[in-house]
Amino acid sequence: MDLKQAYYELRFENAFRSTKGDAFQTFFEKLMGLVYKADFMACRPWGNQGDRKNDGFLKSERRLFQVYAPNEMEAAKAIDKITEDFAGAMVHWGHDFDKWVFAHNAVDGLPPHVQALILKLEKDNSGIKLEPWGLEEFRLIFRKISEDDLAAWFGPVPSEQTKLELGFGDLQIVLERVADHPVVPNQQVKDVPMRKIEANALSESVATLLKAGMAKAPLVADFFNRWHDETFGERVAVAFRNKYQELRGKSGPDQIFSDLESWAGGAERGTPKHQLAVLAVLAYYFDSCDIFEEPRGVTP
């Protein structure tokens, strides 16, 4: 996986996991529209007629979509939703589709009762194929988006040229931002071992981004060695450790990595050079500080 793919896939997955309700339907429509253009027809509710149980239709594949992304997937509510929406789709669009898709964002999979219902409905309705679509199905669609559309959606990606251009000034902005966060007094910063990617179950996307940042990580060490305040590096390290401890256990490892990126670099999408500076700082502390867990059996 190259840096560009890793950068975009991580951002896509985080958006998929964090978007709920109506926002998830908007996310779905944008994804399908970018890939299939006019072949995909989004459907918005129209007055008291609603959407007639149609959240989108892919003409060339005769595939009708129903989108469902609650904050928490509950089996009983999902069953009611599928039963009602499929029945309504058959009434309003039964002559137009051969495949009915239950598009959801339950990354841990659907409950068994929901799966059983989908199989039963397919068995009871000959000629109609029912498909549950989750993260992996969406990821395959996402990989069809053009580079121009990816850049328009998620911003430009750091490149080899960005690495060449990255300087102290770019790092200073990131490091000073991190250092400004409150510090817990008298907290020690210890070194952490390298190569913790596998031990922390980080994805290939995160591994690729860390490797890209690692190429400029020596610049971070050089920065601290030259900076007029010799305590600056330790203050930044403690801030990173505190933030990691705050995030730990609240979400998956990739989401923690993304949250650290946003925390260090700011919520706004920066230039490729700024993003690479953030990755360099993250890689530096992944390699030398207390963010993420040490591999089992390794003495710190």
N, C-alpha and C positions, 0 to 999 in steps of 0.2 A: 504494500500500500504506500502510495507516495504522499507527500505532505498535503497536497491540495485535496486529495480524496479524504485523508484523515481529518483535515480541518472541517470540511463540509459535512462529513458523516456524523461527526461528534455533535456539531450544532443542530443538525437535523434530528438526531436521536433525542437530544435534550428538549428540543421544541416538541417533539412527539410525546415525550413523557410528561411534560409540564402543562400542556394545553388541555383544557377541559371544556365540556359543555358546548355552547355556541361557538366559542373560539376554536374548538377542535374542528368543527364543521368548516369554518373559514379556512383553517389550515389545510384541511382535506381538499377543499375546492381549489385553493391556490396550487397545491401539488398537482392535482389532476389536470388543471387548466394549463399549467406550464408544460406538462408532458404531452397531453393529447390535444391541446388547442381546441378547435371547434368540434372535434369528435366527442368531446366531453361536454355535456350540458348540465350545468349546475341548476338547481331548482330552489327557488325561494318561496316561502309561504305567500299566498295571495289572498288577503282579506279573510273572510270567514270560510274560504275553501281550503285554506292551509296549503300544504305541499302535496297533498294526495299521496302521502307515504312514499315520496320520492326525494331523496337527498342528492341525486345526481344520476345521470344516465350516460353510459359509454356506448354510443350508437353502433360502432363497427363490431363490437363484441356482444351486443344485445345484453348488456350487463347493468342491472339496476342496483343502486346503493342505498343502504340505510345506515346512517352514522350514529354511533352511540358512545359517548365519552363522559360518564358521570364522574364525580370526584372519587367515589368508591363503587366498584362493581358489586352489586348484590344480586344473587341468583334469582330471587323471586321477581325483582323489578326487571331484570334482564329478560326473563322468560315472558313476562307480560308484554314487554316492549316488542320482542321478536314476534310473538303470537299476533299482536294487534297490527304491527307494521307489515308483516308478510301478508296477512289476510287483506289488508287495505291495498297493498301493492297488486295483489291478484285481481281485485275488483277494478282498479283504475288503470293498470298497465299490463294486465295479464297477457295481452296479445303482442306486447312489444318486447318482452325480455325472456331470455332462456336461462340467465344466471342471476341470482339474487344474492347480494353481498351484505353481510352484517359486518360493517367496518367499526372496529372498537380500538381503544387504547389500553386494554388490560395487558400489560407487558408480561404478567405472570401466567397468562393463559385464561381460558374461559372455564367456569365451574362445570362439573360433569353434567348437572341437570340441563345446563344451557346447550352443551354439546349433544346431549340425547335429544333435545327438542329439535335442533337443527337437522339431525339425522332423520328424525320421525317426519318432519315436514317435507324433507326431500323424498322420502319413501312414499308419502301420501300424495305427492304432486308429481306424477310422472312427466318427464320432459323438462323439469325445472331443477337446475343444480344450485344448491345453497352453499355459499362459501363464507367462512369466517375469515376476515382479514385483520391481522394485527401488525406488530412492528416489522416483522420480516417481510411481509407482503408489501407494506408501504416502503420499506427500504429498497426493494427491487424497483419499484416505480421511481423512487427518488434518484436512483442511479442513471435514469434516462434523461434527466434534466440537462440542458445545454450549459456549457461553461458560462456563457453570458448571463443566462437566467440565474445560475447559482450565485454569481457575483452580485447581481442585482438584489437577490434575496438575502444573502448572508454576508455580503461584503467581499472585498478583495482578499486574497490569501498571501501571506508572506512568501517570498521567493528566494532563490539563490542570490539575486541582486540585492534583495532586502538585507540578507546576511552581510553582504559586503559593505553596505551603507550604514549599518547599525553602529552608533557611537555612544560615548559616555552620556551625552545630553539626553538621549532617548532612555537610557537606563535610569538616569537621575530622576526623571519624572515619575517613573514607576516606583522606584525605591523610596523616594520621599513621600509618596502617597501612602505606601505601606507603613513607613515609619511614623506617620502622623496618627496611626490608630493607637488607642490606649494600650498601655503595657502593664502586665501584672508584675508588681515589684518583686525583686529577688528570685525570679524564676530562671533556672539554669537552662541553657541551650546545649543539647548534646548532639554529637554527630550521628548520622544514620548511615547504614551501609548502602552500597550501590545496588543496582539491578533488583529493584523491588517491584517491578511491574507485575510479574507473575504472582508474587506473594500477595499483592493487593487486588488481584483479579481485575486489573485495568485492561481496557480493550486495546485492540490493535491500533485504533485511531489515536487513543491517548499516548500509547507507546511511541507512535510516529511523531506526534507533536512534541513529546519530551525529548526525543532524539534530535529534532530540529532545534529545540532550545538549547540542548546540551552543546551544540556546536559553538554557541556564543556564551556559554556559562563561564568559561575562563575570563571573559571580559568583566563579568560581575565581580569575581574575586579581585581582579586588577583594579576595578573601581574602588572597592573597599580599601585596598592597600594604599591607594593614593588620596583618598578622601581626607579632608582636614580634621574631621571628627572621627577619632578611632573607635568610638563606641557605636557608630552608626550601624555597622554590620550586625552587631549583636542585637540592637534594638529591632532591626528589621526581622531578624531570625525569630526573636521572641514573638513578634506580632504574627508571623506566619504560623508558628506553633500554636499560639492561642486560637487563631482562626480555624486551623485544622481540627483542634480538639472540639471547638464549637460545632463544626459540621459533622464530625465523626458520628456515625450511627443514625443520622437523620435521613440519609439517602444513600444511593449506590456509589461505588468508587468513581465512576465516570462523572456523575453529577457533582460529587465533591470537587473533582478536578476543575470542572467548569465553573463552579461557584468560587473557587480560589482564583481562577482567571479573572472573573468579573470583579472580585474584591480587590485584586491587585491592580487591574488595568482600568477599572471603571465600568459602569454599566453600559455606557455608550460604545458603539463599535468604533474602534480606532483605525488608524492607518495600518497597512501591513507592517511598517517598521515598528509602530507601537505594539502591535500584537506579538511580533517576534521578541521585542524587549520583555514583554510579560512572560513569554515562554522561556526565555533565557533565565529569568529570575526564578520561575517555578522549577526549572530543571536544576538550577544551582541548589535550591533548598531541598528538592527531592533527593539530590545526591549527597548533600552535606548537612541537612538539618532534620527536624522532627515533623515533616509532613509525610503522611502515610506510614504504614506499619513496616517494621523490620521483618525480614524473612525468618521463619522459625529456625531455631538452632544457631542463629548468628548472634554473637555477643556484641552489644553496642560498644 
